């Protein structure tokens, strides 16, 4: 298993409160990602990072921010949580970016977030 | 607009028979394709992949076929086992950048005893 740890694994929070999810990797991989999984939508990319302090938006980035101050840590912050952000959040990492040789990404175990 | 489509939300197959999961894509820039398997309450795990320069890749009971002209790929599982019951995600990569994979919505495979 890839060395990816997500915390917290489960959280219930109130609407309007800030929430930070943490992803920690021990693989020293360059690329890190945050995805969310929702019924009927599959896995959708929120934000990604291609190096320390280098991040960019994904498909569903509204309402989320990220930071990467160290290679091993990638934080996802919900500035003011809403009920629509109730979801399962997966952190992922990858190493290679060579065309045709693939970008196999490896996922963490997930963080279940409920916004009430 | 969905670039990776898995049109079957669920599929039921008898144990021992072949399971065939299908995936279509629209972006001709995709050059690498992957299948992930996901059990409830766990993260997706990588299963098998194929580069666009190939049309078949095999790993044990799992074979992925790629038809570039039809923009279609399929995952074959032979023989199907009870532990194969899971959600399977098709994913595609366009390479050259760091922007992750594009996933389909998943197919829930149920292996009947």
Interface residues (C-beta under 8 A of the other chain):
Chain A: X4 X30 X31 X33 X35 X40 X41 X42 X43 X44 X45 X48 X49 X50 X56 X58 X90 X92 X94 X97 X98 X99 X100 X101 X102 X103 X104 X105 X106 X107 X108 X109 X110
Chain B: X6 X31 X32 X34 X36 X41 X42 X43 X44 X45 X46 X49 X51 X52 X53 X89 X91 X93 X95 X96 X97 X98 X99 X100 X101 X102 X103 X104 X105 X106
